[in-house]
Amino acid sequence: MRPQDILDLLREEPFEPFSIFLSDDTRYDVYHPAFVLVDNSRITLGLPTNQSPDRPAKRTVRLVLLHVTRIEPIPKSSKNRI
């Protein structure tokens, strides 16, 4: 996965939440672009206690872009999750 691919998704208007899948089948859901930092080889995700961008992240995880196998949109029925 290229860093630009992630950045393009984060900059879409309107933003559409998506899931990031890793080679070990781990999945991370991204509900707001404010919780994501992308560099040349990694993605840093802030994991909040709920999905509101007005709340601080509870913890962070670093994902190596080489281990990202796919990105899928989150179905609309799941977007109202808090």
C-alpha angles and dihedrals in degrees: 000000000000121000089234091059090060093042091052091054092048092051097049115123113248096026113236116204115238143182125237116211123200132206091258090056093254113148129204122189119215113203099165132025092225089076095060132081119181127196132168096284108012146045119216113204125195110216109206126196086245130007098261115122087212091070126074121250114264091211141341134233129198118219122196109227091222088065095052105106100176146345122220132184115250110245113253092243089063097048096084091064116129 
